[in-house]
């Protein structure tokens, strides 16, 4: 592979994976950086998604562990979310052939501007945790539905999953953005591991490169989650806004070029 022939290229790629992990740990959207980076530096197309899943899964695991270590959730609640996320991701992957990807892209163009506007216009979005205002059953029902619905989308297409999860948990479950981001990392990890397992079985993963880049991604996720825990909503909210708009711009660019 051309990529491995140049130490300079290798280091640049590692930096981009680090940067993607840093951003992804706070607001999702790391794939906006990692996928073009792998392609640009010579990774064969047939191993692109699998190798990216390997490095991003390990990075997301670091962020999820750090968030959940600091922010306490009931184990039963997390189990329900993980179950519905795994189910949604599996069904979404199976439904890929039934729904044209172009239809989903058009839907995202409609949905993303209101999401970005909602994030920036609600100055107190996610500043305080109101989840206790909901009954335990209502919180389980809403959380389970969000986990299933967004993970279903992740199984079909994927871009922006972490952003959608964080905003949904804040808006519909009353969590502050810090807790919502923690839950989004856990569910992203579940979905990523399910997809990675499939890619490994099919032999579509460059394991050597994926593990090497995972080290950079893990470092980025660690620093990003540390900053998010320290600064809270004040750093997460603008990051979500930027990622939502970057995702919208990329989707439109991919459709018109």
N, C-alpha and C positions, 0 to 999 in steps of 0.2 A: 504493500500500500504506500502510495506517495507520501501520505501523512507521516509515516514512521521514518521516512528518509531524512527528515529535517527536524533537528532538535528545536529550532526556533519556532517552526510551525506547531510542534507538539506543545511548547510552552504557551503559545498564544491560545491554542485550543483549551488548554487547562485553565487559563485565566478566564476565558469566556464561560466555561462550565462553572467555575467558581462564582462568577458574577451572576449567572443564571440561578444558582443555588441560593445566593444571598437574597436576590429579589423574590424568588419563588417561596422562600420560607416565610415572607411577610405578606405577600399578595398573590401568589400563584403566578402562572404565566411564564415559568422558566423555559418551557418548550419553544417560546418565541425566539429564544436565543440559542438553545442547544441544537435544535434540528437544523437550522441554516448553518450553524458553525460546523457540525459534523459533515454536512454536505460539502461545504466550501473547502474543507481540508482533506477531502478525498475518501470519506467512508462510503463504500458501495451502497447503493440504494436499497438492496435487499436486506442489508443488516442495519439500516438506519434506525428504524423504530425499536428493534430489539435491544440494540446497544444503548440507545438513549434511555430505554426503560431500566436497564441494569444500573447505569450511573445515577439516574434520577431517583430510583427506588431507594438506593442506599442513602442518598442525600436526604430524601424526605423522611426516612426512618430516623435520622439524627434530629431533625427539626421536631418531628412528632414526639419523640422521646423527651426532648428537652422541654417542650410545651407542657406535655401531660405530667411531667415530673413536678413542675412548678404549679400547675393549675389542676385542682382536684375535681374529678367527675366520678359519679357513681359507676361502678363496674357494670352493673346491670344495664344502665343507660348506654354505655359504650358498646356493650355486646349487641344490643338491639341495632344501633347505628351500623356497626360493622357487618351484621347479618344482612341488613337491607342494602348496604352499599355493595357487598359482594353479589347479591342477587341482581341488583340493578345493572351492575357492570357486565355480568354474564349475559343477561337478557339483551342488553344494548349491543353487545358484540354479535349476538346471534341475529339481531334485527338489522344489521348493517346493509344486508342485501335487499331489504324490503323498503327502505327509505332512501331516496337519492341524496347523496351528500350535499348537492347544490341546494336542495330545499332547506337543509339545516343551516347552510351558510346565509341564505336569504333571511331566515328566521333570526339569526344572530345579528344581522345588520339592523333589524327592527328592534331587537331587545337591548343591545348594548348601549345605544345612546341614552335611553331612559335610566339604565343602571348607573352609568357614569354620572348623569345629572343628579340622580338620587344620592349618590355618595357625596358629591361636592356640595349639594344644596342643603343637606341635613348637617348643620354645623355641630350638632350634638350626637350625631350618629355613632352608636357604639361606645359612648363615653362611660355609661353606667350599665350595670347588669340588672335587667328587669325580668330575668327568666323565672325567678321565684314567684312572680305574680301569676304565672300559669300553674295549674295543677300538675301533678306528676304524670298523670295519664295523658293530659293534653300535650305536655312537653315531649313525651315518648312518641305520641302520634305525629306531631309536627316534625320532630327530628327524624323519625323513621321515613316519613314521606320525602323530606328534603334529601336524605341520604340515598333513597332509592331513585328519585327522579333525576338528580344531578349525576349520579353514578351511571344511570342508564344512558344519559347523554355522553358521559365520558367513554363508555364502551363503544358508542357509535362514532364519535368524532374526537372530542377531548379538549381542544384549546379553551383555556379560561375556566376549567373545572374548579380550581382552588378559589378563584375570585367569586364565582357563582355561589359556592358553598359558604364562604365567609359572609357575603352579603345576605344570603337567605337565612342563615342561623341568627344573624343580627336582627333582621327585619321581622322574622316570623316566630322566633323563639325567645327574643328579648335578651340574647347574650351581648356582652360588650364585645368589641372587635377582637380583643385579645383571646377570649375564650372561643369565639367563633372561628378565629384563625387556627387555634389549636385543634378544634374538631375537624376543620377542613384538611389539616395535614394528616390526621389519622385516616380519614376516609380516602384521601388521595393515595396514601400508602397501600391501603387494601386493594384499590383498583389497579394500581401500578403492579403490585405483586401478582395479581391474577393474570394480567396481560404478559408480564415477564415470564411466568411459568409456561404460557403457550408458546412464546417465542423461543424459549430454551428447548422445548420439546421438538420444535420444528428446525432447530439448529440455525436460527437466524440472529444470533448474537455474537459479536466479536468480544469474547469474554475478556481477553487480555486488555484491549483498549477500554472496555467498559469499566473494568475494575480500576484501571489507572486513572481514568477521568472521575470515577466515583470518589476518589480521595479528594480531588479538588471540589467536587460538588458537596461533599460532606463538610468540608471546611467552610464553604460559603453558607450552607444551611445553618451550621452552628453559629457563625457570627451574626447572620441575619436574625435568627430566632432569639439570640442573646440581646440584640438591639431592640427587637420588638418587645421583649419582656421588660426591658429597661425603660423604653419610651412609650410603650403602649399604643393607644389609638392615634396619638399625634404623629407617629411615623407610619402606621398601617394604613390609615385612611387615604393620605395622598398617594401611597404606593398602589393601593387598589384602583384609584382613579386613573393613574398613569397606565397601569396594566390593561384596564378595560378599554381605554382609548387606543393603546398600542395594538391590542387584539383586533379591534374594529378596523384600524388602518391596514393591518396585514390581510384581513379577510377581503377587504375591498380591493387591495392591490393584487391579491392572487386571482381575483375574478376578472379584473380588467386588463391585466398584462397579456 
